[in-house]
């Protein structure tokens, strides 16, 4: 590996992160994660999620461990098992696609504490929602988020309310396992 000048690195919560652009090409860019959201019916809460971010197979909660990467691009893929044409909001209504806040209360209106609203987009005719979770202080710990879906991409929405945990973890040797 190339020698690294000590002035060319930064420290992030127990994780020494090199600020060399070539390292992004070597696996230290943001994670890209797929999350599959299965809508079973129009009854509130009748959905399941699948992703390798789940630490408990009986839970829809996602657990984010950075492992020295600068956050996560999350691709939520909606699988409409109702056959009624549910989709994420239109790109013009992307501010309603995902709301997120720290704590154990589900957001019921536009709030963007965890997922970056400026890096949110709707793709594939509303079947995919792409967003970004920087997973860094001050939003480390338990959070809730609401995915909004509807038949036409406009309000009123059917809210899907899973949860998650930002761990801001590290796998560098000698570093601690997590902060939150």
N, C-alpha and C positions, 0 to 999 in steps of 0.2 A: 504494500500500500504506500502511496505517496506520503512523504513527511508532511506533517501538519503544523503550521505555525500556531502557537498558543493563542495568538490574537485572532485566529480564524475560527474559533469555536465558541459556543455559548452553552451555558448550563441551564437545564430545564428540570426542576423538581427531581433531583436524583438521577438525571439522565444527561450525560454529556453528549451534546448534539453538535456535530461538525457542520459549519456553515459553508461548506464548499459545494458549489453547484454540481460537481460530478457525483457527489454522494446521493443526490436525489435520483440519479440514474442507477445507483447501486442499492436501491431498496429503502431509502429514507425519505421518500415522498409520502404524501398522504395515502392512507389505506383506501381502497375501493371495496365496498361491501354490498352484497346483494341481500335484500330482505324480501321474502315472499309473503304477501298478505292475502289470506284466503277469506273472502267474504262469503259466509254460508247462508245467511238470510238477512232480511231487513230488521230483525229484532236487535235492539241495542246489545252490544257486546258479543254478538254471534259471529266471531271471526277468530282465526288463528294466524300465527306468524311462524315462519321458519327461516333461520339464519344460523350461521356458525357463531354468531355473537351471543346466542342464548346459552347460559350456563346451566339452566335447569330446563329439561325438556317439557316439563309441565307448566312452564310459564312463558308468556309472550314478552317478558322483559329482556332488553338487550343490554349487554355489559361491554363497555368500550375500554379496552386496554391499549394505550398508544404504542407501547413498545418502541419508544424513541422516534415515532413518526409524527408529523405535524397534522394530526386530526384524521377525520374520516369523511370521504364522499360516500354517502349512503344512497343506494338505489332501491326504493320501495317499489316492488312490482305487484300490482293489484290483480288478483285472480278472482273474477266475479263468478262464483258458483251459483248465484241466483239466476243467471241468464237474463237479468233485467237491464243490463247495459251500464252498470255502475263504473265510475271512473273518477280520477282525481280532478280537482277544479281545472278549468281552462287556464292556459298560460296567462291570460289577461286577469284572472282571479287567483294567481299563484300565492298571494298573501294569505289566502284562506286554506291553502293546501296542508300546511303543517304548523301547528302552534306548539310551543314548548316552554316549560318553566321548571325551575328547581323546586324540590319538595315532593310531597305526596299527593297534592291536589291536582286534578286534571284541568288543563286550561279550557275555558269555555269561550274564549274570545282571542283576538289577535295578540299574541305575546311570543317573543322570539329569543328567549334567554339561552337556549341550548343549540338549536339548529339555526344556522345563519340564513335569514330570510333573503339577504342579498345574493346568496349563492344557491337559491332554490329555483328549479325549473321543472316544468311538466313536459313529458315526452311521450311518444308512441300513442298519440290520440288519447292521452289521459291514463294510459295503463302503467306508466312509470313516472315516479316522482324522484328527482335527484335533489339532494340537499347536502349541506356540509355541517359536521359537528367538529369544532376545533378541539374539544375535549381538553380544555386548559383552564387554569384559574381565571375567574372565580367560579366557574360552573363545573365543579368537581363534586360528585356525590350522586344521590338519588334524584331523579327528575321524572316528570310525566310529560307526555306529548299527546296531541290529538291529530290524527290523520282524518281529513274530511273528504268524503266521497259523495257523489250524487249521480243521478241518471243522465244529466245533461251538462255536468261540469259547472253548474251554477247553484247558488243557495236556493232552497234550504238543503243543508248537508246532513248526511248520516255520519255522526262522529265515531271514530274508532279510537279507543283510549288505552293504548299499551303504556308501558313504562320502561325505564332504563336506569343505568348507573354509569357515570363517567368515572373511570378509575385513574386515568393519567399514568398508567403503569410504565415500567421500564424493564428491559431484559439485558441491559448492559451488565457485564460482570462487575460485581461489587456494588451494584446499585440495588436499592430497595425494590420490593415487588409492587408497590402502589402507594398512592397518597390518599385515597378516598374511600 
